Amino acid sequence: MTTASANDRLDRLTDYPFTRLATLLSGITPRANVEPTVMSIGEPQHQPPALIDEVLRANAHLWGKYPPVAGTPDWRAAAADWLNRRYALPAGLFDPETSVLPAAGTREALFQTALLAVPERKNGQVPAVLMPNPFYAVYEGAGLLAGGEPVFLPATRETGFLPDLDALDPELLARTALFYLCTPANPQGAAADAAYLTRAIALARQYDFVLAVDECYAEIYLDTPPTGVLEVAAGLDHGGQPWANLLVFHSLSKRSNAAGLRSGFVAGDPTLIARFSRLRSYSNAGTPLPLLAASAALWRDEAHVLENRAAYRAKFAAAEEALQGRYGYYRPAGGFFLWLDVGDGEEATRRLWAEGGIRVLPGAYLTRSLPGEPNAGAPYIRVALVHDTETIARACSAFPRILG
Ligand SMILES: Cc1ncc(COP(=O)(O)O)c(C=O)c1O
């Protein structure tokens, strides 16, 4: 078959950021005797909780069953209880029967949200899919492959690392089908506050688009728990439809160091969740029952999450000590990334790999160039603080030696 008859939208995507990184670093061999330290990917290296194995073993008799799209009542209750606890939702407001679905991590549900939300035309025009710039690559892929037009909203230091909602053109909003918002943001770590989320919810309802809030870093923070869109929505005057136009995405990948479990959920507007269930009946394999049982146990356990947060505090302290405010270092409100202004992110990435065996990601690979402007992410590198404190201290203290 020739590619001429294939879905040519795929060709409009750039290579995935990690593919681009592999290309950038191919042919560069780190100096002899340096142990490679992979800080490019947001994959927590802490031990996953022992609970996972225990519950999987106890539920091994369920591997023979096909899992239901909506998960099990026990899993739904665990996810809803966690949302109620984490966001202090008013009792009974969140209905586990109608408002949540399991997903294989947030990634695939975020991707599918575009299939759910993007119509052929929105108000007679090409539907826009808004996303911050820089952004998680899946948003762009999803928007494009669903037939929408990805629209990149600057999320720079000047805008507080979140899109400026007041700068949105009403004509653009009128054709917006979907708005991906990430809080705490990857890569910058900015967290939207209640006023920001209130404004975003109001826009979604006024212009009738889906506000998809990616909160997969919500449990990784140093001091103050980042605000969630559901807690803000619960406090608004909602006429009995608190989650209208909203979808929120949570994951055990970062919260529970269990990226390989592939377990998360999508929650929110019951009308959207019902349509999502319909979509997923056709497209998804479902989350296996033993995995749902393990996931329920993880959502119910806070001890490992507290331990995790203490570990991240130590990591940030080590990075801070090593960097001494260089490269515009700041403490993110959430997540585990450093977003460092090193002048030329690609060049810094090459040098860190060649001279220190340290693999980071150039900011340009997470950021689109906007017409007539330089790539706003090009001066940056993203550094994932996912290793143990000692490794992080060692790697970060090599930065000034290598980068100056
Ligand atoms: C912003 C953001 N959203 C979603 C994901 C997907 O994570 P998962 O599918 O493991 O929940 C990631 C993973 O790194 C991410 O950085």
The ligand as an ORCA input file, in Angstrom:
! r2SCAN-3c Opt
* xyz 0 1
  C       1.042     16.283     30.893
  C       0.899     14.807     30.824
  N      -0.316     14.288     30.637
  C      -0.497     12.963     30.559
  C       0.553     12.087     30.662
  C       0.263     10.626     30.506
  O       0.546      9.882     31.607
  P      -0.161      8.496     31.893
  O      -0.792      8.028     30.639
  O       0.932      7.599     32.342
  O      -1.184      8.775     32.955
  C       1.846     12.568     30.865
  C       2.975     11.639     30.962
  O       4.109     11.950     31.076
  C       2.018     13.972     30.956
  O       3.217     14.516     31.153
*
